[in-house]
Amino acid sequence: MLFEGTEKKFEIMTAPGGLDLRSLGHDLWRRVIHASRAEPLSYLASDELEAWLLSESSLFVSAQQAVMITCGRTTLIDGLMHLLEVVPREAIASLIYERKNENFPDEQPSRFRHDCARLTERLGGEHLKFGDPDGDHISLYHLGDPAPVDPEDTTLEVLMHGIRPDVADLFVPDGPTTDELHARLGLDRLLAGFEVDDWVFSPQGYSLNALRGRRYATMHVTPERENSYASFELGWGFDGTEADAAVASLLQAFGPERVDLLLFTGHLGAPTPFPGYHADHDRREALSCGYPVHYRHLVRS
């Protein structure tokens, strides 16, 4: 069976001065990980942020925010529901749950509509879809009360299908060293000043977590030729110019056929700032919690 690289994600935020998510303890987060059918592989921390590298992706926890991303046949919704048994509704400032359209949806334990129904029954909330419902798209559930937007709370997601074969072939245990990978992919520049924790999987695959104070980054690569996929996420404290520069660097490094871009709080630049790519979807929305989201789908020309 081919591996499903596309991801599920949740982000939960509590109000400043409210519940400190780090105070829930590592045992609770391990239970959330296990309920999601994943395993922790390694751990990294800064003064403000904790990061787990998982068998299927990543978990980041700060005082007021937790972000968990999983791929494969994971049950992230079960991990989130376990967390919601501990975090009461009144402590939640915002909650986002996302699913990228899968390459092999029939192999998944659930569909987005099932997950969304569980969340809506428990908490209420709304949902929307970015992109082509019959092609590349992102389904997103959101919950929260309108509140002033923190301009530092920015998140960029770069979701890439059909990466160049010569790049896909790098992600094997007997391939380049991690330092060589960082140089080849431009990560030494993109993640300058970050502490990096990464893992090359056998027989193939790659995951990376990186921390720099409150800012985090994560990358995951499924290099199988039939359904190659790579994702990158950057969180906290960057502007639209930095977001565009990060996208340009990743497009140059991976040369994907199709790309979903999702930027929370900020706005991407002009519709066609990336040489060799054109946009066929471009949409902006405001979530119930007040955060603006900008979605763009790029296709290699």
N, C-alpha and C positions, 0 to 999 in steps of 0.2 A: 504494500500500500504506500502511495506517495504521501509525504508529510504535508500537512496543512500549515503554511507559514503565516497566513493572514491572522490578524489579532482581534481579541476582545479586550476591552479596557474599562476600568472604572476609575473615577476620581471623586473623592469625597472631601469636603471641606467643612470645618467647624468654625464658629464665630471666634474672632480674637478675644482672648480672655476666657473662652469657654473650655470645653473638653480638650485636653492635650492628648492627641492620638498616640504619642510615644508612651504615655503613662499606662496604656493598655497592656504593655509588656510583650516580650518576644514569644511567649507561649501562645498568646492569642493570635499573633500574626502567623505563627507556624500552623495553627489550626485553620486559619483562613487559606493559607497556601495549600494545605492538604485537602481541604474541602474542594478546592479548585482543580484537584488532580495534578498538582505540580509538586516539585521537591526543591528545597533550598540547596544551592550549590556553594555559594560563598557570600560574604558579608563585607560591607564597606560603610564607613560612617564619617561624617564631618560634625562640627559642633551643632549644626542646624538640621541635618538630614541623615537618615539611615537608608541603606540600599541593600536589597537582597538580589543576587543573581539567581535565577530559577532554572530548573530543567526546561521549562517553557516560559522564558522571558523574565520579567522583572517586577519588583515591588519597591516603592519609595515611600518613606514615612517621615513627616516632619510634625511639628506641634499641631498645626491646624490643617494639614493636607496629607492624604494618602492616595497614591497612584499605583494601580496594579495592572499589568499587561500580560496576557497569556496567549499562546497560539496552540497549534495541534488540536487534539480533541478534548481540551480542558473544559471544565465546568465552572468558569469564573463566576457565573451567577450564583452558584451554591456557596462559593467563598464570600461573595458580597452579602448574601442573605445571612450567613453566619455572623458577619461583622455587624449587620443591622440588629442582631439580637443583643448586642452589647452597646451600640451607639443609638440612643433614642432619637426619634424624629425631631424633638425640640433642640437637639444639639447640632443638627445638620443645617449649615448655611447654604450648601449646594451639593448636588449629587449628579454626576454624569455617568452614563453607561453607554458604551459604543460597541458596535460590531461592524467590522469590514466584511463586505461580501466574500464568501468563501469560494475557493476553487472546487471543493468537494463538499457541498452543503449536506448531501445525504449521509455523510459519515459523521456529522456533528450530533452530539447528544441532545441538542435543542436548537431552535431557531430564534432569531431576535424577537419575533412576535410573542413566543412563549416566555422569554425572559422578561420582556417589557410588561406582559400581563401580570407576572408575579410581583414586579416592582410597583405597578400601578395599583394592584389590589392592596398592597401593604401601605403605600405611601401617597398615592395619587401621582401627579406628575404628568408630563407631556412627552411627545416624541416627534421626531421629524427625520427626513431622509435627504442626504446630499448626494448629487450625482445622478447617474442613469439607473433607474430601478431594474432594468434588464441587463445592465453591464456593471461597470465599476461604481460602487456607491458605499456610503457610510450611513448606517442607521444609528440614531442617537436619541437616548432617553435623557430627559433633564428635569430636575426638581430643585426648587429654591425660591426664596422670596426676593423680589427686586431689592438690590442693595447697591451702594456706590461701588464702582469697579476699581479695584486696585491696579494701577497701571503697571506695577511690577509683576503681576500674576499673568504672565504670558506663556503660552504653550504652542509649539510648532510640531506638527506631525507630517512626515514625509513618507508616503507609502508607495513603494515602487514595484511594479510588475515587469517581468521580462528583462532582467539585468543582463549585461553583456556576458557571453559565455566565457571569455578569458578572465573576467572578474569572478564569475561564479566558481571557476575551477581553483581559485585561491584558497577556498575555505575547507580545507581537509587537514587532518592531523599532521601529515608529513609535508605540508605546504610551507609557505613563508612563516617566519617567526611573527609574533604579534607586533613587534617593533616595525618589521618590514611591512606588515599589513597596514599599520597606522600611516606609514609614509606613502604607500601605494594609493591609499584611499583618501589621502589628505586629512586624516584625522589628527595628525600631529599639529596641524595648523588650526583645524576646526575646534579641537579640544585643548588648545594651549592653556596650561595652568590647571587643568583638571587632574584629579587622581582617578586612574582608570583601573577597572577590574573587568577582564574579558576572558572568554572561554571558547576554544575551538572544539566542536563536538566530533565524535566518531560515529559513523563514517564521514559525515560532513555537516556543516552548519556552524554558526557563529553567533555569540551574544556578547554585548558590552554594556556595562554601567559606568558612569563617570560622574564625579561630584566636584564642585568648586564652590565651597560655602553653601549658600542656599540654592544654587543653580544645579540642575541635573541634566544628564543626557543618557540616552539608551539607544542601542542599535541591535537589530536582529536580522540574520540572513539565512534564508532557506535556498541553497544553491542548486537544487535539483533542476536539471535542464528542462524537464517537462512543465514545471510550474515555478520557476525561480522568482524569488520575492525578497525584498529587503525593506526594512523600515528604520526610521530614525526619529527620535523625539527629543526636543530640547525644551526645558522648562525653567521659567523664572528669570525676569530681569533683563530682557533684551528688547530691541525695537524692531520695526519693520525692515530697516536697512540690514540689520544683522540677520533677520530671517531670510531675506532674499539672498544674501551672500551664502548662507548655509545651504539653501536649496540649490543654488548655482554650483557650489562645490560638490554636492552629492550627485547631481545630474552628470557632471563631468566625470566623476569617479566611477559611477555604476552604469551610465548610459541606458537607463530603463526605457522600455517601450511605452509604458503608461504610468502615470503618477497621480495619486490623490494627495492634495495639500490641504491641511486644516490648520488654521491659525486662530487661537483664542486671544481676544483683547485687541490685538493689533490688526493691521491691514497689509496684505501683500501689495507689492508694487504694481506697475502697469501690467495689463493682461499678458503681454508677450516680452518679458525682460530676459528670457532664457533662450539663448541661441539653440536652434535645432528643435524647438518645441512650440506647439501652439495650444491654446486653451479652448476646450469645447464645452466646458461648464464653468460658471463663475457665479457664486451666490453668497450673499451676506444675510445673516439672521441674528436676532437678539434672543438669548435664552431666557427662561423664566427668572433666573437668578440675576439677570441684568447684563451678563457677559456677552459681548458681540463675538460672533464667529464668522470667519471668512473661509469659504471652501473654493478650491479651484481644481479642475482636472486637466492634466496636460497629456498630450499625445506627441510622441516623437515624429517629427516631420519627415 
